[in-house]
Amino acid sequence: MDAVLLGLLAGALFGAMTVAVRAGLGRGGDPGVGAVVIASSAFLASLALALPSVASDGLDLATLVPFAVVGLLVPGMSQILFILAVRYAGASRAAILIGTAPLGSVLLAVALLDEPLRPAILVGTALIVAGGAALALDPGRPAGFRAIGVVFALTCAALFAGRDNAVRWIARDDDVPPLQATAVTLLAATLATGLYVALTRRDVARAVLRVTTRAFLPAGVLLALAYGALVTGFDRGDVGVVAPLNATQSLWAVAFAALAYGRREAIGRRTVLASVLVVLGGALIGAFR
């Protein structure tokens, strides 16, 4: 029951984070600096959650290094792409497209980890493809929509798929306290996004930093809670239980975006249909992989 609740909680929090990013952009937050704010605030929140684990279980840095390497890309550099995806494709559409990650995850697992390709996975793949087609054929578009947002979202999905397989490969040999792994992952993400901004933005005005911090701080806290719930769920239950429930984040994002922005998010029947199909496909893939 703990794993079920944590999986659902992770999905809801990730969905809420997507809408929080949309809100931060609406408040004038800078996307690049926002990635640093989200990652760093998420790290600080996750560090606070991990401290009791450090006190009780100790700290084995050698087992945490692989999580730091993964964190440089996801949610490190992927966080920048994620914000741009929400900016140009809208919160609901970005979440639906990123929800196709289980498909890429399975394809990589079949190719690299010798996992079997089961019939249910093929059905899940068909549902995800159908969901993508429904979204592509949806005539509605939120204000400011640009096709590049779709590219950013799909790139995020590919990176998330790689992350899933990397973490699964690491977990084969090491038993790492999940909250410590979360904190180290988010620390690496903070370093990656900070380096990106340092190399691409020579001077960030204090006013920009102040506005962006206020705009994206809620998204950072939500990211920390979502990652904590997800990795703790994996620690307490099977991937086949937690992953499909976490995949409901697409539906949560559409629901929260509809509540927060209504018609401005241009959520129509095909958008809802697309989110349902993608979630069902991801659930099948996660349950039978």
N, C-alpha and C positions, 0 to 999 in steps of 0.2 A: 504493500500500500504506500510506503514511503516513496518508492521509486516512481509510482504512478503520479502521486501528488507533485513530486519534484519535476517530473517531465512536463506536466501541465503548467506548473509555475514557470519553468524556463521558457516555454512557448509563449505564455502571456507576457512575460517580462521582455523578451526579445521583440515581440510585436509592439509593445508599448515604447520600447527604445526607438524603433523605427519612426514612430509618430513624434517622439520627443526630438529626434534629429530634424524632422520637418519643421517642428515648432522653433527650434534653435535657428534654422535658416531664416524663418520668417521674422525673427527678432533682430536680424542683421548680423548674425554670427558669421565669421570668416571660415570657409570650409577647411582650408589647410590648418589653420590655428585650431579650429574646432576639433580636428582629429587628435591633436595633442591634448587638448582639454579633456576630451572624452576618455582617452587612454589613461592619462595621469590621474584623473579623479577616480576612474574605475580601479586603478592600481591601489590608491590610498584606501578606498573602501574595502577592497579585497584583502589588503594587508591587515586591516583591523579585524576582519573575519578570520584570518589565518593565524593570528597570534596565539590563541588558545591551543591550536594544533601544534605549533612550534614548541610551546611550553610542555605539552604532554608527550609528543612523539619525537621531539628533537628535530634537527635540520640536517638533511643529507644533501649537500649541494651537488654532488656528482649525479644523483638521480634526477635533479631538477634541470640540469643543463639542457637536455633534449627539448624540454617544454619551452625553454627560453628561445631556442633556435626556431621552433615552430611559431612562437609568439611574434618574432620579428616580421613574419609575413602575415599571419592571422592571429590576432586581430590588428597587427601592426600596420603594414602598408595597405591591407584590405580596408582598414577603417577610413582612409582617405577616399578610396573608390566607393565605399558604401555611402558616404556623405554626398558625393557627387551623383551617385545613382538616385538617391532620394531627391536631390536638388532638381535633377533634369527629368526624371521619370515619375516622380511623385511617390509618396510613402507606400501606398497600397500596391502599385505596380512593381516597385522595386522589391518589396517583400515577396510578392508572388514569384518573380523571376529568380530571386535568390533561393526561394523554396525548392527550386529544381536541383539543388545541390546533392540530395541523396542519389539521384541518377548518376551524376559524375562520380560520386563516392563508390557506388557499386561497380561501375565500369572499371575504375582504377583497382578496386579490390580483386576483381576477376582477373585483371591483367597482371597485377603485381603481387598479390597475396594468395593467388591460387584458390580464391573462394568460388564456390559453384554458382552457375547461372541457372536459377530455378524458374519454373513457369510463372510463378507469382511476380517475380521481378520483371519479367517481360510485360505482364499486364500492368504493373505499376509504371513502367516506362511509357506504355501507350497512353495511360491516363495523364502523365506529366506532359507528354507531347501534345495531347488534346487540349490540356489546360493552356499551354503556350500558344496554341493556334487560336483558342477562344480569346485570349488576351490580345493577340496581334490583330484579330478581326474586330475588336471593340472600337467603334467609331469615336467614342468619347475620349478626350484627353484633358488632363488638368492644365491650368494656366502655366505657361513656361515650359511645357513638355518639349524635350528634344531627344532625338533617337539615340544620341550618344549615351543617355542615361541607361538605355537598355544594354548597351555594350558594357558599361561599368557594372551593372547588376549581374550580368552573366559571368563577367570576369570574377566578381566576388563569389559567385556560386562555384566556379571552378577552383578557386583558392580554398573555399570551405571544404570541398570534396577532398582536396589534397590534405588539408588539416585533419580530417576525420581518419584517413588512412595512416597518416604519420602518428597520430596519438594512439591509434589501435596497435600499430607496430611497436611503439615504445612501451605500451602497457603489457605487452607479452612477457617482458622480462623484469619489469620494475613495479614495485608496489609503493606508490607515492601518495601521501595524504592529498586528497583532491583540492582542498582549499589552499594548500601551499602551491600546488601546481597552477592553480588559477592566478595567484598573486605573481608568481614568476612569469607566467605568460603575459600578464598585463604590464609588468615592468618592462619586458622586452618590447612590447607594443609601444609603450611610452618612449623608449629610446629610439625606436624606428621612426615614429612620427615626428619626434623632436629633431632628429637628424635631417629628415626630409624638409622640414620648415627652415632649418638653419641653412641648408644648401640652396633652397629656392627663394627664400624671402630674407634678404639681407637686413631689413629693418622693419620691425613690426611695432607700430605705434602703441603707446600704452592704452590709448582709448580703444583701439581695436581689440587688444588683449582683454581689457576690462569687459567690453560688451560681449565678446565671444565666450568668455568664462561664464558669465551669467546666463548666456543663451544655451550653452551645451552642458552645463553641470548636471542637470537632471538626467540627461542621456547617459552620462558617465556613471552615475550611481546605478541606473537601471542595468547598464552593461555588467557592472560588477555583480549585482544580485543575480542576473540571468546566467552568467558564466558559473557562478558559485552553485546555483541550483542544478545546472546541467551536469557539471563534473561530479557533484555529490550524488546525483541521481544515477550516473553511470557506476559510481562506487558501490551503490546499494542495490542496484538491479541490473537486469540484462539490457544490452544495447537494443535488442528487439522490442523491449517495452518502452524504454525512455526515448529513443530516437523518433519513433512515430508520433509520440505525444509532443515532443519538442517541435516537430514539423508543423504543428498547428499554428506556429507563429504567423504564417501567412494569413490565416483566417483572423487571428487576433489583430493583426495590423490593419486589415481591411475594416474590421469592426470599429477599432479605435479611431481610424482615420475618418470613417463615416460620422462618428459621434463628434469628433473635433472640428472637421472641416466641411462636412456635408457635401453640397454640390461642387464646392471648389476643388474637391479631389476627383470629381467626375467618376464616381463609382456607379456603374450600371449593372444590369443583369449579367452581362458577359464577364465583367470583372469579378463578380461574386462566383459565377460558374467556374472561371479560371482558377480562383483560389481554392474552391472545393476540389476540383479535379487534381490540382497539384498536391494538395494535402493528402487526398486519398492515395495518389500514386506514391508519395513519399512514405505513407504509412505502410503500404504493402511491401515496399522495398525494405523498409526498416524491420518489419515483422518477420520476413522470410529470408533475409539475407544470410 
